[in-house]
Amino acid sequence: MTARLIALLLLALPAIVIAADTPPPFSVHDTDGDGYISRAEFDAFRARRQAERAAAGRQLRNAPRVLNFDEIDSDRDGRISETEMIEALQHQPRGPQR
Amino acid sequence: MAAPHATRLSRRAFLKFCAQAAALLALPPGAARLMAAAVARTPRLPLVWLSFQECTGCTEALTRSEAPSMERLLFEIISLDYHHTLQAAAGAAAEQARERTLKEHAGRLLLVVDGSVPTALGGACSTSAGESNLSLLGRCLEAAEAVVAVGTCAAFGGLPAAAPNPTGAMGVAELMAQGKVPLRPLVNLPGCPPVPEVISAVLTYRVAFGHLPDLDERARPLALYGETMHERCSRRGHYEAGRFAKQFDDDGARAGWCLYELGCKGITTYNACATRKWNGGTSTPIESGHPCLGCAEPGFWDHGSFYAKAVHTNNGATRAEQGRALYEGNCVYCHDTDPTRLRALPDQVAKLLRGNSIRSHRFQLGDDELAALTDYLKEVKP
Protein backbone atom coordinates (compact mmCIF):
# COMPACT_ATOMS: atom_id res chain seq x y z
CA MET A 1 0.00 0.00 0.00
CA THR A 2 2.76 2.42 1.03
CA ALA A 3 4.76 1.48 -2.05
CA ARG A 4 1.73 2.20 -4.25
CA LEU A 5 1.26 5.58 -2.59
CA ILE A 6 4.89 6.51 -3.13
CA ALA A 7 4.68 5.38 -6.74
CA LEU A 8 1.55 7.48 -7.23
CA LEU A 9 3.22 10.53 -5.67
CA LEU A 10 6.28 10.06 -7.85
CA LEU A 11 4.08 9.83 -10.92
CA ALA A 12 2.06 12.87 -9.91
CA LEU A 13 5.07 15.02 -8.99
CA PRO A 14 5.92 16.25 -12.51
CA ALA A 15 2.28 17.19 -13.02
CA ILE A 16 2.29 19.14 -9.73
CA VAL A 17 5.51 20.93 -10.73
CA ILE A 18 4.05 21.79 -14.15
CA ALA A 19 0.82 23.03 -12.52
CA ALA A 20 2.83 25.32 -10.26
CA ASP A 21 4.51 26.85 -13.36
CA THR A 22 1.27 27.33 -15.24
CA PRO A 23 -0.63 30.47 -14.36
CA PRO A 24 -4.35 30.01 -13.92
CA PRO A 25 -6.36 30.92 -17.03
CA PHE A 26 -7.41 34.58 -17.04
CA SER A 27 -9.57 34.54 -20.15
CA VAL A 28 -12.38 32.40 -21.51
CA HIS A 29 -10.58 32.62 -24.85
CA ASP A 30 -7.65 30.64 -23.42
CA THR A 31 -9.30 27.44 -24.62
CA ASP A 32 -6.46 25.08 -23.71
CA GLY A 33 -6.28 26.55 -20.22
CA ASP A 34 -2.51 27.10 -20.23
CA GLY A 35 -2.76 30.59 -18.75
CA TYR A 36 -1.87 32.33 -22.00
CA ILE A 37 -3.79 33.27 -25.13
CA SER A 38 -1.98 31.89 -28.14
CA ARG A 39 -2.13 33.54 -31.54
CA ALA A 40 -4.55 30.83 -32.76
CA GLU A 41 -6.81 31.32 -29.76
CA PHE A 42 -6.75 35.08 -30.24
CA ASP A 43 -7.46 34.76 -33.97
CA ALA A 44 -10.48 32.60 -33.16
CA PHE A 45 -11.75 35.23 -30.69
CA ARG A 46 -11.12 38.06 -33.15
CA ALA A 47 -12.89 36.24 -35.98
CA ARG A 48 -15.89 35.58 -33.75
CA ARG A 49 -16.00 39.26 -32.70
CA GLN A 50 -15.87 40.45 -36.27
CA ALA A 51 -18.62 38.04 -37.33
CA GLU A 52 -20.79 39.28 -34.46
CA ARG A 53 -20.15 42.88 -35.46
CA ALA A 54 -21.01 42.17 -39.07
CA ALA A 55 -24.22 40.43 -38.02
CA ALA A 56 -25.21 43.33 -35.77
CA GLY A 57 -24.78 45.77 -38.67
CA ARG A 58 -25.42 49.41 -37.91
CA GLN A 59 -26.19 48.72 -34.28
CA LEU A 60 -22.51 48.25 -33.73
CA ARG A 61 -21.29 51.09 -35.91
CA ASN A 62 -18.64 53.00 -34.07
CA ALA A 63 -18.07 50.12 -31.68
CA PRO A 64 -14.53 50.01 -30.27
CA ARG A 65 -12.15 48.29 -32.64
CA VAL A 66 -10.73 44.91 -31.74
CA LEU A 67 -7.07 45.13 -30.76
CA ASN A 68 -4.50 43.23 -32.81
CA PHE A 69 -2.56 40.32 -31.33
CA ASP A 70 0.73 42.17 -31.80
CA GLU A 71 -0.56 45.24 -29.98
CA ILE A 72 -1.13 43.13 -26.86
CA ASP A 73 1.82 40.72 -27.05
CA SER A 74 4.35 43.33 -25.98
CA ASP A 75 7.24 40.93 -25.33
CA ARG A 76 6.74 39.32 -28.75
CA ASP A 77 6.84 35.77 -27.37
CA GLY A 78 3.84 34.70 -29.45
CA ARG A 79 1.44 34.43 -26.53
CA ILE A 80 -0.52 36.89 -24.42
CA SER A 81 -0.06 36.82 -20.68
CA GLU A 82 -2.44 38.30 -18.12
CA THR A 83 -0.06 41.20 -17.46
CA GLU A 84 0.23 42.00 -21.16
CA MET A 85 -3.55 41.99 -21.52
CA ILE A 86 -4.03 44.38 -18.59
CA GLU A 87 -1.32 46.70 -19.94
CA ALA A 88 -2.86 46.74 -23.41
CA LEU A 89 -6.37 47.43 -22.12
CA GLN A 90 -5.11 50.19 -19.87
CA HIS A 91 -3.30 51.94 -22.68
CA GLN A 92 -5.64 51.38 -25.59
CA PRO A 93 -7.28 54.46 -27.06
CA ARG A 94 -10.76 54.70 -25.64
CA GLY A 95 -12.92 54.38 -28.70
CA PRO A 96 -16.13 56.01 -29.85
CA GLN A 97 -19.15 55.81 -27.65
CA ARG A 98 -22.06 55.79 -30.04
CA MET B 1 -38.83 72.79 -66.23
CA ALA B 2 -37.61 76.34 -66.13
CA ALA B 3 -35.12 77.54 -63.62
CA PRO B 4 -36.25 80.57 -61.63
CA HIS B 5 -35.03 83.90 -62.92
CA ALA B 6 -33.51 82.13 -65.91
CA THR B 7 -31.93 85.29 -67.14
CA ARG B 8 -29.63 85.32 -64.13
CA LEU B 9 -28.46 81.72 -63.92
CA SER B 10 -28.22 78.83 -66.29
CA ARG B 11 -30.44 75.77 -66.11
CA ARG B 12 -27.35 73.60 -65.84
CA ALA B 13 -26.06 75.52 -62.83
CA PHE B 14 -29.47 75.45 -61.20
CA LEU B 15 -29.87 71.68 -61.65
CA LYS B 16 -26.34 71.10 -60.40
CA PHE B 17 -27.12 73.08 -57.26
CA CYS B 18 -30.30 71.05 -56.64
CA ALA B 19 -28.49 67.76 -57.29
CA GLN B 20 -25.74 68.68 -54.83
CA ALA B 21 -28.25 69.72 -52.18
CA ALA B 22 -30.26 66.50 -52.63
CA ALA B 23 -27.12 64.34 -52.51
CA LEU B 24 -25.87 66.07 -49.39
CA LEU B 25 -29.20 65.45 -47.67
CA ALA B 26 -28.96 61.76 -48.64
CA LEU B 27 -32.20 61.95 -50.64
CA PRO B 28 -32.89 59.34 -53.35
CA PRO B 29 -31.68 60.06 -56.92
CA GLY B 30 -35.06 61.28 -58.20
CA ALA B 31 -35.27 63.89 -55.44
CA ALA B 32 -32.96 66.31 -57.24
CA ARG B 33 -35.46 66.78 -60.09
CA LEU B 34 -38.39 67.04 -57.66
CA MET B 35 -36.42 69.56 -55.66
CA ALA B 36 -35.57 71.58 -58.77
CA ALA B 37 -39.21 71.61 -59.90
CA ALA B 38 -40.45 72.62 -56.46
CA VAL B 39 -37.84 75.34 -56.04
CA ALA B 40 -38.60 76.71 -59.54
CA ARG B 41 -42.29 77.21 -58.81
CA THR B 42 -42.01 78.30 -55.16
CA PRO B 43 -41.81 82.00 -54.37
CA ARG B 44 -38.59 83.06 -52.76
CA LEU B 45 -38.51 82.47 -49.04
CA PRO B 46 -38.31 85.67 -46.97
CA LEU B 47 -35.30 85.36 -44.71
CA VAL B 48 -33.84 87.54 -42.00
CA TRP B 49 -30.28 86.80 -40.91
CA LEU B 50 -29.23 88.10 -37.50
CA SER B 51 -25.61 88.16 -36.35
CA PHE B 52 -24.93 88.43 -32.64
CA GLN B 53 -21.74 87.59 -30.71
CA GLU B 54 -19.83 86.10 -33.62
CA CYS B 55 -16.82 86.57 -35.86
CA THR B 56 -18.52 86.69 -39.31
CA GLY B 57 -16.85 83.33 -40.03
CA CYS B 58 -20.19 81.66 -40.74
CA THR B 59 -21.08 84.32 -43.32
CA GLU B 60 -17.57 84.11 -44.75
CA ALA B 61 -17.99 80.37 -45.14
CA LEU B 62 -21.27 80.76 -46.97
CA THR B 63 -20.04 83.41 -49.36
CA ARG B 64 -16.85 81.53 -50.11
CA SER B 65 -18.48 78.24 -50.93
CA GLU B 66 -17.60 76.45 -54.08
CA ALA B 67 -18.07 77.55 -57.69
CA PRO B 68 -20.40 77.99 -59.46
CA SER B 69 -21.07 80.46 -56.74
CA MET B 70 -23.26 78.50 -54.38
CA GLU B 71 -24.35 81.61 -52.56
CA ARG B 72 -25.49 83.33 -55.76
CA LEU B 73 -27.68 80.32 -56.55
CA LEU B 74 -28.87 80.31 -53.00
CA PHE B 75 -29.93 83.92 -53.22
CA GLU B 76 -32.15 82.99 -56.15
CA ILE B 77 -34.29 80.84 -53.87
CA ILE B 78 -34.40 83.03 -50.79
CA SER B 79 -35.12 86.69 -50.33
CA LEU B 80 -32.39 87.76 -47.97
CA ASP B 81 -34.17 90.79 -46.63
CA TYR B 82 -31.80 91.62 -43.83
CA HIS B 83 -28.23 90.56 -43.13
CA HIS B 84 -25.96 92.56 -40.83
CA THR B 85 -22.83 91.76 -42.80
CA LEU B 86 -23.91 91.40 -46.41
CA GLN B 87 -26.59 94.04 -46.86
CA ALA B 88 -25.88 97.15 -48.86
CA ALA B 89 -28.18 99.31 -46.77
CA ALA B 90 -26.81 100.90 -43.63
CA GLY B 91 -28.00 102.76 -40.59
CA ALA B 92 -31.69 103.61 -40.30
CA ALA B 93 -32.44 102.33 -43.82
CA ALA B 94 -31.25 98.84 -42.85
CA GLU B 95 -33.33 98.82 -39.68
CA GLN B 96 -36.37 99.95 -41.66
CA ALA B 97 -35.89 97.16 -44.20
CA ARG B 98 -35.83 94.60 -41.37
CA GLU B 99 -38.89 96.04 -39.66
CA ARG B 100 -40.79 96.09 -42.95
CA THR B 101 -39.95 92.42 -43.54
CA LEU B 102 -40.97 91.46 -40.01
CA LYS B 103 -44.32 93.15 -40.57
CA GLU B 104 -45.02 92.05 -44.13
CA HIS B 105 -43.99 88.42 -43.65
CA ALA B 106 -45.04 87.92 -40.05
CA GLY B 107 -45.49 84.24 -39.26
CA ARG B 108 -43.87 82.93 -42.44
CA LEU B 109 -40.33 84.24 -42.57
CA LEU B 110 -37.35 82.09 -41.84
CA LEU B 111 -34.94 83.43 -39.26
CA VAL B 112 -31.24 82.59 -39.45
CA VAL B 113 -29.07 83.36 -36.44
CA ASP B 114 -25.31 83.24 -36.15
CA GLY B 115 -23.50 84.09 -32.95
CA SER B 116 -24.56 83.61 -29.37
CA VAL B 117 -26.76 85.98 -27.40
CA PRO B 118 -25.46 87.71 -24.24
CA THR B 119 -27.88 87.64 -21.31
CA ALA B 120 -25.73 89.14 -18.50
CA LEU B 121 -25.91 92.84 -17.55
CA GLY B 122 -29.34 93.17 -19.11
CA GLY B 123 -27.97 92.20 -22.52
CA ALA B 124 -25.76 95.31 -22.61
CA CYS B 125 -22.71 93.40 -23.90
CA SER B 126 -23.99 93.40 -27.47
CA THR B 127 -26.54 95.79 -28.91
CA SER B 128 -27.56 96.95 -32.35
CA ALA B 129 -29.13 100.37 -32.92
CA GLY B 130 -29.59 100.62 -29.17
CA GLU B 131 -31.51 97.35 -28.90
CA SER B 132 -30.09 94.34 -27.09
CA ASN B 133 -29.52 91.15 -29.08
CA LEU B 134 -31.91 89.32 -26.77
CA SER B 135 -34.73 91.80 -27.44
CA LEU B 136 -34.10 91.76 -31.20
CA LEU B 137 -34.05 87.96 -31.32
CA GLY B 138 -37.28 87.80 -29.34
CA ARG B 139 -39.06 90.22 -31.69
CA CYS B 140 -37.83 88.45 -34.81
CA LEU B 141 -38.80 85.04 -33.43
CA GLU B 142 -42.34 86.33 -32.89
CA ALA B 143 -42.56 86.88 -36.65
CA ALA B 144 -40.71 83.71 -37.67
CA GLU B 145 -42.09 80.33 -38.68
CA ALA B 146 -38.79 78.67 -37.76
CA VAL B 147 -35.21 79.50 -36.87
CA VAL B 148 -31.93 78.10 -38.15
CA ALA B 149 -29.01 78.49 -35.73
CA VAL B 150 -25.92 78.62 -37.93
CA GLY B 151 -22.57 77.88 -36.31
CA THR B 152 -21.55 76.51 -32.93
CA CYS B 153 -22.09 79.88 -31.18
CA ALA B 154 -25.75 80.11 -32.20
CA ALA B 155 -26.34 76.41 -31.63
CA PHE B 156 -24.51 75.80 -28.33
CA GLY B 157 -23.02 79.11 -27.19
CA GLY B 158 -19.57 78.46 -28.69
CA LEU B 159 -16.54 80.58 -27.87
CA PRO B 160 -18.47 83.48 -26.22
CA ALA B 161 -20.05 80.98 -23.81
CA ALA B 162 -16.70 79.41 -22.84
CA ALA B 163 -15.89 79.55 -19.13
CA PRO B 164 -16.14 81.93 -17.35
CA ASN B 165 -18.70 83.20 -19.89
CA PRO B 166 -18.63 86.84 -18.76
CA THR B 167 -21.46 87.92 -21.06
CA GLY B 168 -23.83 85.10 -20.05
CA ALA B 169 -23.79 83.96 -23.68
CA MET B 170 -26.32 81.33 -24.75
CA GLY B 171 -27.31 79.56 -27.92
CA VAL B 172 -30.82 79.82 -29.33
CA ALA B 173 -31.91 76.42 -27.97
CA GLU B 174 -30.92 77.32 -24.42
CA LEU B 175 -32.67 80.69 -24.64
CA MET B 176 -35.85 78.93 -25.75
CA ALA B 177 -35.52 76.28 -23.05
CA GLN B 178 -35.21 79.00 -20.40
CA GLY B 179 -38.20 80.88 -21.77
CA LYS B 180 -36.15 83.97 -22.61
CA VAL B 181 -37.38 84.02 -26.21
CA PRO B 182 -40.50 82.61 -27.95
CA LEU B 183 -40.43 78.92 -28.89
CA ARG B 184 -40.17 78.17 -32.60
CA PRO B 185 -39.08 75.10 -34.58
CA LEU B 186 -35.27 75.09 -34.49
CA VAL B 187 -32.57 73.63 -36.70
CA ASN B 188 -29.01 73.66 -35.37
CA LEU B 189 -26.18 73.70 -37.91
CA PRO B 190 -23.11 73.71 -35.65
CA GLY B 191 -19.54 74.04 -36.83
CA CYS B 192 -16.92 76.75 -36.58
CA PRO B 193 -17.86 77.53 -39.26
CA PRO B 194 -20.40 74.99 -40.54
CA VAL B 195 -19.78 73.39 -43.92
CA PRO B 196 -21.23 76.06 -46.29
CA GLU B 197 -23.18 73.58 -48.38
CA VAL B 198 -24.88 72.36 -45.21
CA ILE B 199 -26.44 75.81 -44.81
CA SER B 200 -27.57 76.02 -48.42
CA ALA B 201 -28.84 72.41 -48.47
CA VAL B 202 -31.09 72.98 -45.46
CA LEU B 203 -32.47 76.24 -46.87
CA THR B 204 -33.12 74.56 -50.23
CA TYR B 205 -34.85 71.65 -48.52
CA ARG B 206 -37.15 74.02 -46.68
CA VAL B 207 -38.03 75.89 -49.90
CA ALA B 208 -38.54 72.72 -51.93
CA PHE B 209 -40.49 70.61 -49.45
CA GLY B 210 -42.13 73.24 -47.26
CA HIS B 211 -40.87 71.76 -44.01
CA LEU B 212 -37.62 71.25 -42.16
CA PRO B 213 -35.53 68.07 -42.47
CA ASP B 214 -35.54 65.29 -39.84
CA LEU B 215 -33.47 66.23 -36.81
CA ASP B 216 -31.55 64.43 -34.09
CA GLU B 217 -31.87 65.03 -30.36
CA ARG B 218 -29.71 68.15 -30.63
CA ALA B 219 -31.87 69.57 -33.45
CA ARG B 220 -29.21 68.82 -36.07
CA PRO B 221 -30.34 67.46 -39.48
CA LEU B 222 -29.83 63.70 -39.33
CA ALA B 223 -28.76 63.50 -42.96
CA LEU B 224 -25.92 65.94 -42.33
CA TYR B 225 -24.93 65.27 -38.72
CA GLY B 226 -25.95 61.63 -38.37
CA GLU B 227 -22.43 60.26 -38.36
CA THR B 228 -19.19 61.14 -36.67
CA MET B 229 -16.14 62.29 -38.57
CA HIS B 230 -14.59 59.02 -37.50
CA GLU B 231 -17.17 56.91 -39.31
CA ARG B 232 -16.25 58.37 -42.71
CA CYS B 233 -12.64 59.20 -41.96
CA SER B 234 -10.08 58.61 -44.69
CA ARG B 235 -7.67 57.45 -41.96
CA ARG B 236 -10.13 54.98 -40.44
CA GLY B 237 -8.24 51.95 -41.76
CA HIS B 238 -5.16 53.00 -39.80
CA TYR B 239 -7.27 53.36 -36.64
CA GLU B 240 -8.65 49.84 -37.09
CA ALA B 241 -5.16 48.48 -37.65
CA GLY B 242 -3.80 50.29 -34.58
CA ARG B 243 -1.46 52.58 -36.54
CA PHE B 244 -1.34 55.93 -34.73
CA ALA B 245 0.86 58.97 -35.38
CA LYS B 246 2.52 59.91 -32.08
CA GLN B 247 3.97 63.26 -33.13
CA PHE B 248 3.21 65.67 -35.94
CA ASP B 249 6.55 65.07 -37.61
CA ASP B 250 7.04 61.34 -37.07
CA ASP B 251 6.97 58.64 -39.70
CA GLY B 252 3.39 57.73 -38.84
CA ALA B 253 2.20 61.29 -39.44
CA ARG B 254 4.03 61.36 -42.76
CA ALA B 255 2.47 58.03 -43.74
CA GLY B 256 -1.04 59.39 -43.03
CA TRP B 257 -1.76 57.28 -39.93
CA CYS B 258 -4.62 57.93 -37.53
CA LEU B 259 -4.37 61.21 -35.57
CA TYR B 260 -6.32 60.01 -32.53
CA GLU B 261 -3.32 60.15 -30.21
CA LEU B 262 -2.55 63.69 -31.36
CA GLY B 263 -5.91 64.80 -30.01
CA CYS B 264 -8.25 64.12 -32.92
CA LYS B 265 -11.87 64.59 -31.79
CA GLY B 266 -13.30 62.92 -34.89
CA ILE B 267 -14.64 60.01 -32.86
CA THR B 268 -16.92 62.25 -30.83
CA THR B 269 -17.78 64.90 -33.43
CA TYR B 270 -20.89 64.78 -35.57
CA ASN B 271 -20.41 66.83 -38.72
CA ALA B 272 -20.53 66.65 -42.50
CA CYS B 273 -16.84 67.50 -43.11
CA ALA B 274 -15.88 63.94 -44.03
CA THR B 275 -18.66 63.58 -46.61
CA ARG B 276 -18.89 67.09 -48.09
CA LYS B 277 -15.33 68.26 -47.36
CA TRP B 278 -14.10 71.84 -47.73
CA ASN B 279 -13.01 74.16 -50.50
CA GLY B 280 -15.19 72.64 -53.14
CA GLY B 281 -14.80 69.05 -51.97
CA THR B 282 -11.01 69.26 -51.89
CA SER B 283 -10.05 68.14 -48.41
CA THR B 284 -10.76 68.13 -44.69
CA PRO B 285 -8.58 69.18 -41.76
CA ILE B 286 -7.91 65.51 -40.98
CA GLU B 287 -6.95 64.74 -44.58
CA SER B 288 -4.60 67.71 -44.47
CA GLY B 289 -2.78 66.28 -41.46
CA HIS B 290 -4.43 68.04 -38.54
CA PRO B 291 -6.65 66.40 -35.92
CA CYS B 292 -10.33 67.30 -35.85
CA LEU B 293 -10.89 69.97 -33.17
CA GLY B 294 -14.48 68.93 -32.52
CA CYS B 295 -15.72 72.42 -33.42
CA ALA B 296 -19.30 71.26 -34.06
CA GLU B 297 -19.84 69.82 -30.58
CA PRO B 298 -21.26 71.50 -27.47
CA GLY B 299 -18.58 72.72 -25.06
CA PHE B 300 -16.05 72.90 -27.91
CA TRP B 301 -13.84 75.41 -26.03
CA ASP B 302 -14.27 73.98 -22.58
CA HIS B 303 -13.19 70.42 -23.33
CA GLY B 304 -9.51 71.05 -22.73
CA SER B 305 -6.62 71.27 -25.15
CA PHE B 306 -7.18 70.70 -28.84
CA TYR B 307 -4.27 68.27 -28.63
CA ALA B 308 -5.45 66.25 -25.63
CA LYS B 309 -6.90 62.83 -26.38
CA ALA B 310 -10.65 62.78 -26.96
CA VAL B 311 -12.54 61.85 -23.83
CA HIS B 312 -15.82 60.11 -23.36
CA THR B 313 -18.73 62.36 -24.10
CA ASN B 314 -22.38 61.63 -24.11
CA ASN B 315 -23.03 62.83 -27.62
CA GLY B 316 -26.61 61.75 -27.27
CA ALA B 317 -25.61 58.15 -26.58
CA THR B 318 -27.48 56.57 -23.70
CA ARG B 319 -25.57 55.34 -20.69
CA ALA B 320 -26.33 51.78 -21.75
CA GLU B 321 -24.75 52.48 -25.15
CA GLN B 322 -21.66 53.81 -23.41
CA GLY B 323 -21.68 50.69 -21.27
CA ARG B 324 -21.85 48.51 -24.35
CA ALA B 325 -18.80 50.27 -25.78
CA LEU B 326 -16.96 49.68 -22.50
CA TYR B 327 -17.90 46.00 -22.47
CA GLU B 328 -16.85 45.55 -26.08
CA GLY B 329 -13.67 47.52 -25.65
CA ASN B 330 -12.49 45.77 -22.49
CA CYS B 331 -14.50 42.91 -21.03
CA VAL B 332 -14.73 40.80 -24.19
CA TYR B 333 -11.01 40.06 -24.11
CA CYS B 334 -11.40 37.82 -21.06
CA HIS B 335 -15.13 37.23 -20.71
CA ASP B 336 -17.66 35.82 -23.13
CA THR B 337 -18.42 38.20 -25.97
CA ASP B 338 -22.08 37.52 -25.19
CA PRO B 339 -22.69 39.51 -21.97
CA THR B 340 -25.71 37.38 -21.06
CA ARG B 341 -23.27 34.59 -20.19
CA LEU B 342 -21.43 36.69 -17.64
CA ARG B 343 -21.74 34.93 -14.28
CA ALA B 344 -21.90 38.05 -12.11
CA LEU B 345 -25.27 39.77 -11.85
CA PRO B 346 -25.44 43.33 -13.24
CA ASP B 347 -25.86 44.88 -9.79
CA GLN B 348 -22.78 43.03 -8.47
CA VAL B 349 -20.40 44.12 -11.20
CA ALA B 350 -19.63 47.65 -9.96
CA LYS B 351 -19.05 46.40 -6.40
CA LEU B 352 -16.76 43.61 -7.58
CA LEU B 353 -14.71 45.96 -9.73
CA ARG B 354 -14.51 48.66 -7.06
CA GLY B 355 -13.56 46.13 -4.41
CA ASN B 356 -10.50 44.97 -6.37
CA SER B 357 -11.06 41.56 -4.79
CA ILE B 358 -11.16 39.71 -8.06
CA ARG B 359 -8.10 39.12 -10.16
CA SER B 360 -7.24 40.81 -13.43
CA HIS B 361 -9.26 43.95 -12.81
CA ARG B 362 -6.47 46.27 -11.88
CA PHE B 363 -7.38 48.84 -14.52
CA GLN B 364 -9.52 51.66 -13.27
CA LEU B 365 -13.04 52.51 -14.36
CA GLY B 366 -14.62 55.72 -13.07
CA ASP B 367 -17.99 55.86 -11.34
CA ASP B 368 -19.69 57.06 -14.53
CA GLU B 369 -18.18 54.19 -16.47
CA LEU B 370 -19.24 51.62 -13.88
CA ALA B 371 -22.77 53.04 -13.90
CA ALA B 372 -22.84 52.85 -17.70
CA LEU B 373 -21.60 49.26 -17.62
CA THR B 374 -24.26 48.31 -15.07
CA ASP B 375 -27.00 49.92 -17.20
CA TYR B 376 -25.85 48.00 -20.24
CA LEU B 377 -25.73 44.67 -18.40
CA LYS B 378 -29.17 45.26 -16.94
CA GLU B 379 -30.48 45.97 -20.42
CA VAL B 380 -29.12 42.76 -21.94
CA LYS B 381 -29.43 40.61 -18.86
CA PRO B 382 -32.54 41.75 -16.97
Interface residues (C-beta under 8 A of the other chain):
Chain A: F26 S27 V28 H29 F45 R48 R49 E52 L60 R61 N62 A63 P64 R65 L67 N68 E71 E82 M85 I86 L89 Q90 Q92 P93 R94 G95 P96 Q97 R98
Chain B: E227 T228 H230 E231 Y239 E240 A241 G242 F244 Y260 E261 I267 T268 K309 A310 V311 H312 T313 N314 N315 G316 A317 E321 Q322 R324 A325 E328 G329 N330 V332 Y333 C334 H335 D336 T337 R359 S360 R362 F363
